[in-house]
């Protein structure tokens, strides 16, 4: 889900600045992300949710399971439609494989000098008369020593179910939605630590060869480290890739500007005049500049392997870098299973980065080559909307406002615009340029190649029917918007029975949602004033305005055009094939709509003097448009109502829920927005003019750009649940339960403020339960705070009240202590007597090994239990009740060694069982209760032998699913049997 920051413009300052340099300062420094990273970015900018008209389409592949952490690997499909873009995916068009993670940044202004501390001056602190040096450093965007930055780069990351955006300030990392994470930036990359102390290290940099390490914009996940110290390591292969970027077309309009005052530069008087010869006799020159394909060279990271304590996953690719196999190995290198992938080509296409390849099927395969669990995929293919071998550079031009394929331009995709002239009468120039309708969306071209049907291993299927998004904003007409939305899903069991799920959108099911930004050609226009020195001894300066109308949104608005339409209400209906005209029931979903605005920001006209006091000019007002983003734009489910069809055909509500959220951790971080308003032209635009740079004083080569400065800010705010109400129909009555959540009151500065301190539940009969939580911050456990283990309740107390005015009584209180300074693991569990509040230790966790494995615990009655770990310290192989670990430590080497041999070769399991039986019969252990275990790592437990000695043996099929439970041996008495059958 996308995270949003708030930029608010407060005031403007226009400062013509003299900068003595050999190269002009660069105001914008936009670094394009790699095509590999862009595929992940889509899920952050265009979230998968009912609120955006998208359903979650995933295929589970494998889950890496550690002691307290799991990492699922799956295929995900983004069903928003086809884009005119060349993002890379190893699993075909529209799919990504969620097997690692990605972090990226958007560079704004000068590249943030990570990891060095830096500060950004506030706009209100700039004094035009005394801060010339500071402003000059702000303009020195490429400076190495002493250069000042003006805006914060925006970082984002996503891995598993964790995602967020943040900036880096002189005080450290600030997460924009108030997430309870801890961030660290260093030369090697980015480390994000979640609320449970799990650290995600993004250190595998994906470089554009043009840029240095400091300007990297993409990092891939290198390592996951749990609070117990277990690690998952990600390895990548570096592949040189050349990617064709978006092709930008421009119309450039140059018109004369009326100069009413004289320029006075370094004591030299020059009369301002327009020296731009009219192209039409109207004082305006219009030129069409054709975009040419630009190619970025990347060192792309391709995931090659994942190593974890119990095994390894290898990723195998073909010569086109399509993933053909994902292979699971145990620690000894024995192959346990494969996930295979096959592909089909899009007819009449040959685009780069696998953009003409579609995932055809995926399956599981055992080491003998037997396939199971096969998924098949098919896609929309209407010959009328095929590209028919369209050239790649033309393909990139055929996009609508939001970048989706529309095939409406073979050359130039600049939207239609009217030439406006601020300095003449309204009829001064009435010509139109650009192509009418060139940015209009095309449902057919978006739909072609989009996923149509999945056939599951059960032989059942799901078929997806899409429709165009529709939206409105600010009184503008309702129009088709970005992407596709799901209209209906037909689900079959493979035997002729179908269930239809139909989706209706908007209030009154009118199909209308809300644009974040309503599309306009004004967002594809930028302007600046230019000064030309005619040279040849001519003392006059030429002064004109240059307006560029482009095929891509201007930089300040580009992010806004990646946002989807949001719907505040989505209704889901159910039908069956036996009664296709009768709605069986419906569910209504209600969502919050993110807030966003974009305003024209006016730079006032008037006379402005340079800081050195050497130039005076008069300008009319100038307009600039920038996106204004609402704090925390995560669309949230705020209501749900479930209805069943009554006997009379009406719908009766049987369940509802409602959620309320409130902002927290609100703060404002100020920065400065800069834009170049006046520039020195590098050449004149009429025939015969000398090609030379503009100089005010030719002797010292001093340029005269003019910059606009404005106050901007990043507003930080998170959302947290404050109320949740559930009503459920029981015995023909709606029974209501209300949960109220209370949070910290310490100015929202406590690390655990995102987690509730108290949950108050009021039941339908008036009884109230209050649950109070205390976290590391409330328990003053600095060790856990430093490790960012701040989301785990350390103490919980429950108070029951008969009604709202009753005092209530405590019915439960418990605490988990982390008192051992040597590690981050629990040291004991304590309960409290509800009558006198005296503590009682229920269990102490006495001893851990270096891997965080619990080796001994002691229960309340003082009886210890020792746990022996084997399989390379990954699995418990013996539990000895009544003994301390010190009492068994010298007796376990043989079973530990035998377990390691079993881990390397399953054929050694019988020898391991013999070693376990000998351990159980050891005379020194005769007084204790012993349970032993064997495993096939990454598959499951293969035997459990309790103190009674009656062994249960677990047998798995070729797909590693539990098949039988037998007594004593694999051929012993059958206790349980499990069968997995497919239809037909």
N, C-alpha and C positions, 0 to 999 in steps of 0.2 A: 504494500500500500504506500502510496506516495505521501511524503511528508512535505509540509509547506512552510515557508517563511514569509514574513510580512515586510514589504518595502513601502515606506511612506515618504512622500516628498513634502517637505515643509516650506522651503524657501529656495531662492536662486541667487547666485552671484555670478556675474559675467566678468571674466578677467582676461584681457588680452595680455599674453605673457611673451616676453622675449626669452628665447632659449638658445644659447650659443652651443651648437653641437654640430657634428658632422652628419648625423642622421636625425630625421624627425622623430620625436617621441611617438610611440604607438599607444593610442588610447585603448583600443580593444586588442585582446590577446586570446582569441578563441581557439582552443585546441580541440580538434575533433576526436571523439572516442573511437576506439578500434571497432571494426565490424563485429568482433567477438563480444565485446562488452556491450554494444548496442542491443544485442539480442536479449540480454538480461535487463537492460534499462527499461524495455517496454513494460515489464511487469510492475516496475515501480511507478512509471508515469501514467500507465493505463491499467489500473488494478482490475483483477478478476473478481467480480461481485455482481449480484443481482442488480445493485444500484447502477452499474454501468452496462447492464444487458448481457453480461458474460457469465457463463457457468464454468465451474472448475472441471477441466478434463485432464485426468491424470492416469498414468499406468504405473503401478508400483513395481519396482524392480528388485530392491533389496534394502534391508535396514541393518546398519552397523549398530550393534548393541554393546555398550560398555556397562559398567556397574550401575551407574546412575544417569547415563546419558545415552540417547539414541539418535542416530543420524540416518534418516530415510533417504533413499535414492529413487527417483522416479522420473518419468517422462511427463512434461507438461505442455499443453497446447493452448495457444492464445488465439481465440476464435474471433478476433476483431476484424479480420479481413486482410486482403493483400495490400502491402505497401509498395510504393515505388522506391525501394531501398535495397541495398545489397548487404544486409546484415548476414553474418556467417552463423550457421548452425551445423553441428556435426550429425544431426538427426533429421535433417530435411526442413523444408519450408514450414514455418509456423510453430515448430516444436523446439523445445530446449530440453536438455537432460540436467536435472537438478542433482548434480553429483559433487558440487563444490560451492563456491560463493564468489562474489565479486564486490569490489569497492571502486568508486570512481569519484572524480571531482570535476566541477565546472569552474574554470579559471575566470575570475572577474577582475578586470584591471590588471595590475602587476601580479605575477605569480606569488602566492604567499610563501615567504622564505621558511618553509618547513625544514627542520624542526625548530629553528631559531625563534626565540621570542620576538614578537613585533607588536606594534600598536598602530592604530589608525586614528589620526587626528579627527576631531569633531568639526563639522562645518561651522558651527557657531563660534569656534575658537579661532577661525582664520580672520586675520586682520589684513585687509588689502594693502594697508600702508606700511605694515611692519613685518609681515610674514612672507616676504618675497622668496626668501631662501627655502622655507618650508614648502611653499607651493611649487617652486621649481623642482624640488625633490619629488613631489607628487607626480609631476609631469614626466620625470625621468623614469619611464616605465621599465626600461631595460637596464637601469643602473645597478651596479654591483655594490657600491659603497655609499651608504647613507640614503639611498633612494627610499621614499616613503610609499606605502601602499594606500589605496583609497577605498577598496571594498574587499570583503571577505570572500574567498573561494568557498563554494558550496560542495561539501563532501557527502557522499551517500554510500550505503552498503546494503547488501542483502545476502543472507545465508540461512537456509532452512526457513523457519518461521520468524526469524529475527531480521529486522530492517530498520533503517532510519536515515536521517540527514543531520549533519552537524557542521559547525564552523569552528575555526581555531582562532582564539583571541589571545591576548597577552596573559590572560588568566587560565588558559588551557582550552580543552575541548568543551563545546557547549552543544548539546543535542537540541534540535529545534522543536521537537515535540515533547520535550521533557522526559524522554525515555530514561529508565533507571540504569543506564549503561555507563561504563567508564571507558574513555578513549585516550589512546596514546599514539602520537605521530612521531615517526623517526625516519632516518634516511632509508631504512630498509622497507618501510611501508607503514601499515596501520594496524593497531591492535585494539579490538573492541572486546570488553569484558562484560558479560551480561549479569543480571541480578543474582544469578546462582554461582557466580565466580568462574564460569566457563569462558576461556579466552579464545578469541578468533583472531588469528594472525594473517593479515593480507600483505604478503611480502613478495609475491611473484609478479613483478612489474611487467606490464605489456606496453612496450614502447613504440611510439612513432619515431622513426629514425631521424626526423627533423629536430626533435626536442631532446633536452638533457634530462637527467634523472629528476631534477628539481621540478620540471614541468610535466612529469608523468600524470596521466589522467586516468589510468586504470591499473588496478592490482587484483590478482586472483588469490583465493584462499590457499594458504600454505600449510596451516596447522591449526588444529583444535586441541586445546589443553583443558581438561576438566579440573575442578577443584581438588579431585583425588590424585591428580598428576597423570592420568591416562591421556594418551595422545593419539590423534588421527593425523597422519602426514599425507599431504597431497603433492604429487610430483607432476611436472609438466614437460612437454617437449616444445622447444622453441621452433616455430615455423615462420620463415619470411613470407609475408603476404603483401601483395599490392592490391589496393582497393580503390575503385573509382568513386570519388566523392560526389555529393549532389552537384549538379551542373546548374549554375546560376546564370540566368539571363537578366539583362538590365536595359531599361530605357533611361537615358540621362538627359535631363532638361536643364539648360543653362539660360538664365534670364538676367537682364541687367538690373542693377540695384542703384537707386538714386542716392547719391552721396551729397549731403548738404554741408558738411564741414571739411576742413582741410586736414590732411595727414601731416603731422610734424614728427619726423623721425630723426633723432640725434641731431637736431638743429637744422635739418634739411627740409625745406618746405616743398611738398609735392601736392599738386591739385588732383583730387580724386576724380576719376571719370570712368565711363564704361567703354571698354575697348573690345567688346564682344560683338563682332558684326552680326546683325540679324540674319537668320537663315530664311525668314519669311517676310522680312520687313516689319515685323511686329516686336522686335527687340528680344526674340526668343530663338534659341538654337536647340534642336532636338536630334539626338543621335541614338541609334540602336546598337548596343554592344552585345555581341553573341557570346554566350558562355562556352567555354571550352572545358572538356573533361580534365579535372585535376586528380592526380593519383597520389595517395598517401601510402607510404611503405611502413609496414608494421612488423614487429617481432611478436607474432601472435603466440599465445600460450594455449597449447592443446593438452588437456588432462590425459596423462599416461597411466597413472596408478594412484591408488589409495592404500596406505599401509596402516593397520590398526593392530591392537595387541593379539588378536586371535587369527589374523590372516591378512590377505592382500587381495585387492581388486585391480585387474589390469584392463586397459581400454585399448582395443585394436581398431585401426582405421585402414581404409583402402587408399589408393593413390590420390583420390579426390578429397581426402580428409573426411569421408563419411564414416561414422562409427559402425563397424560391422559386428563387433562382439564385446561383451563385458564379461570377463572371466573371474570367477571367485576361486581363490586358492587358500589352503590352510597354511599354518606357519612353516610347515615342512616343504611347501611348494606343490603339494598334490592338488590337482584340479578337482573341485567339488561340483561346479555347475557353470553353465554359460547362459548369458542372455544374448540371443542373436537378433540381428536387425537386417531387413531387406528394404529395397527402395524401388521406386518407379520414376520415370522421367515425365515431366510436364510436356505434353505434345507441342512440338514446334517451338521449343525454347532451348537456349544454351547460355543462361546467365551464370555469372561467377558466384563463388562462395556458397554453392549448393542451393542457390535460389531457384533452380529448375528441377530440384529433386524432392520427391514426396516420400515420406515413410510409408512403406507398404504393409509391413508386419513386424512383430517382435514376438519372441518365444523363449521359453526355458529349455535347456538342453543338458542332459546328464553327461558324465565323462564317456559313456559308451556311444554317445551320439543320438540318443533317443530324445525326441522333441515332445514338449508338453506345454500347457498354458499358453496357447497361441492366440495373439490378438491380431486381427486384420483391420485395415483402414482403407476407406475410399473417400474420394474428394469430388467436389463439384467440377464439372468440365463441360461447359457450353461452348461449342465451336465458334459461336458468334462473338465470344469474348476472349478468344485466344490471342496471344501476342503475335503469332505467325512470324516467328524468327525476327522480331523487332530488335534493332540494334540496341546494344546496352546503353549507349549514351542517349538514345531517344527514349528508352524505357525510363531512365532517371528523370526525364523532364515531364513525364505524363503523370502528374500527381495533382490531387485536389488540395484544398486549403490546408489539410492536416497531414498531407504526405501519403495518402492512400491512392492506389492506382486508379486513374480515370481514362487514360488513353485519349485525351482531348487535344493533344498538341504533338506535332511532329518536329517542332523546332523551338518555339518560344512560349513559355508558360507564364508570362507576366500578365496579371489581371488587368482588365480595362480600367483606365483612369482618365480623369479630366485634368488638363494642365491648369493649375491655379497660379495666379500672380498676385502677390500681396501688395504690389506697388502701382497697380493700374486699375482702371475701371473694370467692373465685372465682365464686360464683353471684350476685354483686351485680347484674350486668347481663349478660344472655345473648342479647339481641336481635342479629339480623344485619341489615346494611344493604348497599347496592350490589346488583348484578345478577349472579347466578351465571352463569358461562360467557361473560360479555360480552367478555372479552379472549381467548377461545380463537380460534386461527387458523382460517381457511377456505381450503382448497386451491382450491376453485372460484372464489372471488372474487379470490384472488391471481393465478390462472391467466388469467382472462378479460382480454383486451387484451394478453397477453404474446406476443412474437414466436413464430410457429409455423413459418414457412417462408421461405427465401430462394431465389429463382431467379436464377442468375448469368447474366452475358452469354453464357457458353458454352452456355446452355440447361440446364445441369446444375443441381442444387438440393441444399439441405440442409434437412431437416425435424427440428425439435427437440421431443422428448418430455420433459416435466418430471415431477417427483414432489416431495412435501413433504420438507423437511429433518426429520431426527429426531435428538434429542439427549438427553443425560443429564448430571448433575453431582451430586457429593457425596451419592450414594446415593438421590437423588430418582428418581421413576419416569421412564421414557423417554416423551417426548411430542413432538408436532410442534413445530417451532421456527420461527424467522423465515425468510421468503422461500421460494424454490424452488431446487431443484437439478436439474441435467441428468440424465436417466435414460437417454436413448438419442438418437443422431443417425442419421438415415437419409439417406445421401448417394447421389444418383442422377446418371447421366451424361446423362439425357434420352433414352436409347435403351432403357430398360427394365432396365438393369443397376443394382443397388443394393448399397451396402456399408453394413452396420449397425455402429455403434460403441455398445456398451453399457457403462454405468458402474455399478460396485458400490462401496459405501462402507463404511468401518469395518473393524475387525479381523474376520477370518472372514467378511467381506462381510455383516455383520449389519445394515448400514444405519444404524448409530448413530454420531453424532459427539459433540462436546463443546460444551456451552454455555459462553460466557464468563461469563454471569450467568444462573442459573436464575430464571425469572420468578416473582415473588411480590408479593402485594398489599402487603407491608410496604414495598416500594420506591415505593408510591403513597401513602404516609402521612407526614405531618409533624406536629409538635406544638410548642406553646410555651405558657408560662404567661402569664396576663394579670392585671393589677391594675386594678381599677375604683375610682374615687373616686365614691361615690354622690352627693356634693354635698349641697346643701340643709342645710349645717351638720352633717351626719352625720360624726363623727370617724372612723368605721370605714372600713377599706379592704376591698374585696371581692377575693378571690384565687381564681382557678380555672384549670384547664388546658383548652386548646383544641386538639383534634386534628382535622386536616383529612385526609380521605380523598378522593383526587383521581383524575381520569381520565388524567392524565399522570404519568410518573415524576417523583419529586422531583428538584430541580436537581442534587444531588450524584450521582444515579444515571442521569441522562438519557443521557449519552454511552454508558454500558454497554449501554443498550437499543437502540443502533444497531449493535452488533456482530453478526456472523453466527455460525452454528455452524461449527466447524472440524473437519475429518476428518484423522486421522493417517495414513490409508491409503485410496487410491482405486485401484481395479482397472479397467482398460479392456480390453474384449473386442472382437474383430473377427469379424463374420459376413459372408456374402454372400447375395444373393437366390437364387443357384443352389443353395446348401446352407444354408438358414436355421437349421438345428438344429445345425450343426457350428461350433464355435468355432475359427477359424483360428489365433488366437494371442492373447496377452494381455500387457499391460504393467502392472506394479504401481508406483505412486508412493507414496512415504513422505514425510510432512511433519512438521515440528515444530509443536506446538500452543502458541499464545501463552498465557502465564500471567497470570491475573487473579484477584483475590479481592475479596470485599466482606464486611465484618464490621460487626456492631453494635458501636458504640463507646459505652461507658457513661460518662456523666458522674456521678461519685460523689455520693451524697447527703451531707447533713450541714449544719452551720451555716456560713454564709459572711457575711463582713462587707464592706461597701463600703470603697473606698479611703479615703473620708473618715470612715469609722467611724461612720456615722449610721444604718445599717439592718442589722438582723439578721433572718434568716429561716431556716427549716428546710425542706429539700426532700428528697423521696425520689429515688432514682436515676432517671436519664432515659436513654433509649436513642436513638442516632442511627446511621444506616447510611450509609456512604460507600464508594465504589468504591476498590479497592486494586489498582493496575495494575502488572503485571510490567514490568520494564525491557526495552525493545525487544521489542515483541510481533509483529514481522514473522514470519509463518509462512514457513518456508523449505523448499525441496525438499531432503531429506537422503538420499534413496535412490531408486533406480529399477532395476527388473528387467524385462527383456524376454524373453518366452518364445515359442517356436514349437511348433506341434502336431506331435507325433511320429507315426510310422506306426501305433503302437498306441493312439493317442488321448490319450496323456499329454502334458504340457507340459515342454519342455526349455529351460532357460535358455540364451540365446545372448549376452546382454549384461547387465551390471549396473554401477551406479555408486553410490558412497556419499560423502557430504560431511559433514564435521564443522566446527562453528563454535565460536568462543570470544568471550566478552565483552571489550571494551576500552573505554578512555576512561571508566571508571566514576567518577562523582563524585556527591556529594549536595549539593543546594542547599536550604537550610532556608527555611521560611516559616511563616506562622501561619494556621490555620484558625479562622474566627469564625462563630458562629451566635447568633442572638438567642433566648435561652431564656425570658426574661420580658419582657413588653411591656406598655405602657400601652394599655388599650383605649380606643377613641375614643368608645364609647357602651356603655350597658348593653343587655342582650339580653332585657329583659322589659318588658311594656307599662307605660307611664306613667313610666318612668325618664327622668331628664333626659339629653339628648344633649350630653355635654361630655367634654372630654379629661381624662385622669387627671393629677392634679398632687399632688405630695407637699406642696408649699408653694404655695398658690394665689397668694400675694402676688407671688412671683417666677417663677411658671409653670415650675417645675423638674420635668422628667420623670424617671421612674425605670425605664428599661429595664435588663434584666440580660442579659449576653452570656456565652456559653461560648467559651473560647479553647482551642485544642489545637495541639500541635506537628505540623506536616506538613512534607513534604520532596518535592522533585523529584529523582528519581534518574536520572542520565544514563548510558546505556550503549549501545554499538554492538556489532554482530556482524561478525566477519570470518572468512573461510574459513581453516582451519588444515590440513585434510587432505582430499584427494580421491582416491578409488580407483576405477579403471575395470577391469573384467574383460570381455574379448570372446572369443567362441568362434571360433578359427581352426584349421582342419584338425582339428576335433573335440576341441580342447583350449581351455580358458579361459586366455587370456593376460592377465596382470595388470600394470597400471601404477599406481604410487602417487606422488602429488604431495604434498609437505609444504611448507607456507608458513611462513616466519619473518618477524617484524616487528620494529620498533624496540624497543629496550630502555631508552629514555630516559624512563621514567615515563609513556609514552603521551602526551607533551605535544607531540611534533613534529607539525607540520601534516600531514605525509604518512604518519602512522602507520596509516592505513587501507589503505595499499598495501604489498604484500610487499617486503621487502628481499632475500629469497632464496627461490627456488623449487627444491626438491630433488626430482628425478624418478628413481625406481627402476624399472627395466624388468624384465621377467620373467627375463632372463638374468643379472641381478645388476648390470649396468652402471648407473652413476649419473651423471646430469647435474645440475650445480648452476649455476643462473643467479642472479647477484647484480645487484640494481638499485640505482642511486643517483638520488635525486630532488633537487629544488631545495634542500631542507633539508640533505641530506647534502653537497651541493656548495657550500653557503653562498651561494647565489645569492639575495640579498635582494630584488633587483628582481623576480624571478619569484614569490617568496613574497608580496611586497606585492600582486601582481596575482592571487594565488591560483592560479597555474599550478603546482600541486604534485603533480599526478597523472601527469605525463609523465616516464618514465625518461630521465634525461640521460646516464647511463652504464650499459652492460650488459656483463657478463663471464660467460663460460661455461666451467666446469671439468668435465672428463670424468674419471670414476673407473671403474676396472675392477671394483671391489667396494667394500664399505663401509669396509674398512680401508686402502685404497690412498690415497696422497697425492693423486694426480690431477694433471692438467696443464691449463693454460688453452688452450682451442682457439679462443677468440674473445674480443675485447674491443673495444668501440667507444664513442664518446662524441659527443654533439651539444652544441656550445657555444653559449651565449647571452651573448657577451662585449660586444656593442655596447650601451653605456649609453643610446643614443638611441632604442632601440625594444625590443620584446619578441620579435623574430623570431630564428631561428637564425642564427648568424654563421659556423659551420663544422661539418664532420663529420670526426671523427678516428678512425683505427683504430690499434691497438697491435700491434707485432711480438710474436708469442706466444713467441719465444725470449728476447729481451732486454727486452721491455716498452717499447721506444722508440716514441714517437708518430709518426704520419704523417698529415698532413692530406689527406683524400681529396677534399674539395671545400670551397671557401669561398663563402659567400653574400655577395657584395660590395656589392650596391646594391638598395634597395627604394624604391618610390615612396610617396607619402603615403597610399595606400590599402592598403599592405602587400603590393603586388604585387612579386615578385622580378624585377628588371630585369637583373641580371648575376650569373653564378656562374662560378667558375674551378675546373676539375678538377685532379687531382693532377699532371698533366704540365705545368700552367701555361697550358693553353689556355682562354681565356675564352669565354663564350657570352652574347650579349645577347638579351634578350627584349623585344619591343615589344608594348605593351598598347593595345587599342582597344575599340570598342563602349562608350564612356564609361568606360574603365578597368576593364572587367569581364572581358575575354577576351584571351588572347594571340593576336596576329594574325601575328607573325613571330618566328622564332628564327634568329639569325645566329651560327653556330658559328665561332669564331676571332676575333671582334671584341669589343671592350669596348663598353659602352653609350655611352661618350663618343665613340667612333668613328662611331656610327650616329645619335646623338641629333639631329643637324642634318639628317638625311635622312628622318626618319620623319613629319614633319608632314602630308604629303599622304595617306599611307595611314591615319594616325590619323583625319584629318578624313573620309576616304571611309568608314571603318568606322562612324563616328558617323552618317553619312548612311544607311548600310545599316541601322543599328539603328532609325532613325526610319521607314524605309520599305524593306521587302525588295525593292522594285522597283529599288533602287539597287545591288543586289549586282553586276550586270555591270560597272558603273563601278568598283566597289571592286576587282574581280578585275583589271581593266585597271591600276588604280593599283598593285596588288601585283606584277603582271608587270613594270611599269616599275621598281619598286623592286628587283626581282630582277636586272634588266638594268643597274642603275646601275654605271658603271665603277669607282666608288670601292669597290664591294662585290664586285668580281670574284674576289677571293682567298678569299672566305668561302663556307661551305655555308649555304644559306638554305632554310628551310621556312616556308610561309605557310598561313594558315587563314582560313576564312570561316564565319559562323554565322547561324542564325536564333535569336536569343536566346530562351531558355525552351523551345526545341524541340531543337536540337542543332547539331553541326558540319555545314556544308553542303559544304565542300570542304577537302581537304588537298593541297598541292602540295609534294612533297619536293625535295631538291636536283637530282634527275634531271629534274624538270620534268614528269613524268607525273602529271597531276592525277587524284585520285579525287573524284567528286561523289556526295553522299549525298542521297537523295530520300525524303521522308516522305509518308505518306497523310494524309487529312483528320482522323484521330484523333491526328496527330503521332507516329505510329509509323514506324520505319525501314522503307522499302518496297524501295528499290533502291540498289545501288552501281554507278555507271557511270564510264567512263573519259573524261576531258577535259571533258565537258559533260553536261547533262541528257538529251541525245539520243544520247550516245556509246555505245560498246560496253558491253553489260551484263556486269558482273563478278559481282555477287551479287544475289539476289532473295529477299525475305521475304514470306510469305503468312500471313494470320491468318484462319482459317476457323472458323465456329461449327458445332456439330453440327446435323443436320437442316436 
